[in-house]
Amino acid sequence: MKTPTIVILSPSLRAVSGISTHVNLLNQSTLVSEYELVHFNVGREGRTESSAQRFVRLLQSPFHLAWLIVRFRPAVVHINTAMDPKGYWRDMWYVAVSRLLRRKVLFQIHGGSLPEEFFGKSRLLRSLLRRVLRASHALVLLSQVEYDAYKAFVPGARVELVPNAIAPEGLLGADTAKATRGKPLHLAYVGRLVATKGVLEAIEATRILRDRGVAVHLSIAGSGPFEGKLREAVAEAGLSDRVTFRGPLFGEEKNLLWREADLFAFPTYHKEGLPYALLEAMAAAAVPVTNPVGAIPDVMRHGVHGLFVPPRDPQALADTLARLDADRAQLAHMAAAGRQRVLENYSIARLASDFRRLYATL
């Protein structure tokens, strides 16, 4: 009996991208013993191209997808995207091509704008968005707030909630009581360096704590367009001895940082889906101090697995960090609870089971 094929659309599997991480995890799961997973690269990551070359690639890509579908005759075309304008107009054609060739379409949305907000007040464009979403056989969302929003926006559509997952093995060596050892708190930020992730607020909170005489160290791992501004802020505040830029980290280097960290400093106000960094931090017993956006409140409860702080408020962040510095026992308790939460609910085995059911029932 021929193994059924799933064509999976995403950015390059080498890209620093939450969507790419998701697809790589599917490729590491038990799904590969039941399905042939064929990847179709939709992004520019991993490519060196001019603007003209990019235009030609986008123009040709629906035809390349059609050729791939004709060649492999997949049971499902699994489109992974985020709700941003560039991605939407590109993926609209992928949905159309897949339906024209009579394939089942699974449309998975990894964060971005909610559908009611996406086209503002334009009734025509909102109607088109509904038609594109209804053309898919199932919509897959990462968070409860997204699930509710899409159920309301496209009544009658099949909408599924499937949270992200991680492979935690390299993170479990961290002691959940590591913060009780009496050392200065080690804060970590891992992710893209953009303003909306709250990294500048984390730096300012570090300055406030220094001025209060509270010793903490902040490690920043990642890259992005805001890096220059962040380095300037560290230099201007005289925090070079308290803030370290680690650059992009992968594999064991990233796992080591998580295992060393006491806290995940993540006061984001970005339109998050479900950040992998949150799951990794909790598995490594690095307690998150963050903002309840996207799927974050689905994963952690305030005071149980971590703490929520208001956005764009470094003073409130500093106050929260100071309280945790003074109550290391609470920190250790939340670290243990957070690890248990991730291991029980966000495993690759659960992710594979969810998609096995979806693929089989489309």
C-alpha positions, 0 to 999 in steps of 0.5 A, spaced: 500 500 500 502 506 497 504 511 503 500 517 503 503 524 501 503 530 505 505 537 502 507 542 507 508 549 505 513 553 510 519 558 509 526 554 509 527 549 514 534 552 515 530 559 517 530 562 524 522 562 524 517 559 528 513 556 522 520 552 520 521 550 527 514 547 527 515 543 520 522 541 523 518 538 529 513 534 524 519 531 520 522 529 527 515 526 529 512 519 528 508 522 522 514 520 518 513 513 519 506 513 516 506 519 511 511 522 506 512 529 508 514 533 502 516 540 503 515 546 499 519 552 500 515 559 500 519 564 503 525 568 501 529 565 507 535 561 505 535 564 498 540 570 495 535 574 490 534 581 488 527 584 488 526 582 480 528 575 482 523 575 488 518 577 484 519 572 478 519 567 484 513 569 487 509 569 480 512 562 478 511 559 485 503 557 484 505 553 478 511 550 482 506 548 487 501 545 482 507 541 479 509 538 485 501 536 487 501 533 480 507 529 481 506 527 488 498 527 488 498 528 496 492 527 500 493 533 504 496 540 502 498 543 509 499 551 508 503 554 514 503 561 514 502 568 519 496 573 518 500 578 515 499 582 508 504 579 504 503 572 506 496 572 505 496 574 498 501 569 496 497 564 500 491 565 497 494 563 490 496 556 494 489 555 496 486 556 489 491 552 486 490 546 491 483 546 490 483 547 483 487 540 483 482 537 488 486 536 494 484 537 501 487 543 504 489 544 511 491 552 513 495 553 519 495 560 522 501 561 526 499 568 529 499 575 526 492 579 526 486 577 528 481 576 522 476 582 524 482 586 524 486 584 518 483 588 513 480 594 517 473 596 515 474 594 507 467 589 507 470 587 500 477 585 502 474 582 508 469 578 504 475 575 500 478 573 506 472 569 508 472 566 501 479 564 502 478 561 509 472 557 507 476 554 501 480 550 506 478 544 509 480 546 516 483 552 519 488 550 525 490 555 530 495 556 536 491 559 541 484 560 544 483 567 542 485 565 535 480 559 535 474 564 538 476 569 533 476 565 527 470 561 529 466 567 529 469 570 523 467 564 518 461 560 522 461 553 519 468 552 518 472 547 521 476 550 526 481 546 530 486 548 536 493 545 535 498 548 540 505 548 538 510 543 542 517 542 543 523 536 544 525 538 551 530 533 552 536 538 552 533 542 557 531 537 562 538 537 566 536 544 569 535 544 576 528 547 578 531 549 584 537 553 581 534 560 583 535 558 590 543 558 590 544 565 592 547 567 586 544 574 582 538 572 578 540 570 571 535 573 566 535 570 559 531 573 552 531 568 546 528 571 540 528 576 534 530 583 536 524 587 534 521 593 538 515 589 540 518 583 543 519 588 549 527 587 549 528 594 551 524 594 557 528 588 559 534 592 559 531 598 562 528 594 568 535 591 569 538 599 569 532 600 574 534 594 579 542 596 578 540 603 581 536 599 587 542 595 588 539 589 586 544 584 582 541 581 576 544 579 569 541 579 562 543 575 557 540 577 550 540 571 544 538 573 537 538 578 532 534 582 528 533 590 526 533 592 533 539 590 535 543 596 534 538 600 538 539 595 544 546 596 544 546 603 544 541 603 550 546 598 554 552 603 552 548 609 554 546 606 561 553 603 563 550 596 563 555 592 559 557 588 565 550 586 566 547 585 559 551 580 554 549 580 547 550 572 545 548 573 538 543 567 535 544 561 539 542 554 536 542 547 539 546 545 545 548 552 545 541 555 546 539 549 551 545 551 555 543 558 556 536 556 558 539 551 563 543 557 566 537 562 566 533 563 572 528 567 568 525 568 561 524 576 561 519 576 555 515 583 556 512 582 549 507 586 546 507 583 539 502 579 536 504 572 538 502 565 536 505 560 541 512 562 542 517 556 542 521 560 547 516 560 552 515 552 552 523 551 552 524 556 558 519 553 562 522 546 560 528 548 562 526 551 569 527 558 567 520 562 569 517 566 564 515 574 566 511 576 560 505 579 557 498 575 556 498 576 549 496 570 543 497 563 546 501 565 552 495 565 557 493 558 554 500 555 557 501 559 563 497 561 569 499 567 573 503 566 579 503 558 578 508 557 572 510 565 571 508 572 572 504 577 567 506 584 567 503 590 563 506 592 556 511 597 555 512 598 563 519 597 565 518 600 572 513 594 573 517 589 570 523 591 575 518 591 581 516 584 579 523 581 578 525 585 585 519 581 588 522 574 585 529 576 587 527 576 594 522 570 594 527 565 591 522 559 594 516 562 590 521 562 583 523 554 584 516 552 585 513 556 579 519 553 575 517 546 577 510 547 575 512 550 569 516 544 567 511 539 569 506 543 565 510 543 558 512 536 559 504 534 560 501 538 554 506 540 549 510 534 547 512 532 540 508 525 541 501 530 542 503 534 536 504 528 532 497 525 534 493 531 533 496 532 526 495 524 525 487 525 526 487 531 522 490 528 516 486 522 517 479 526 517 480 531 512 
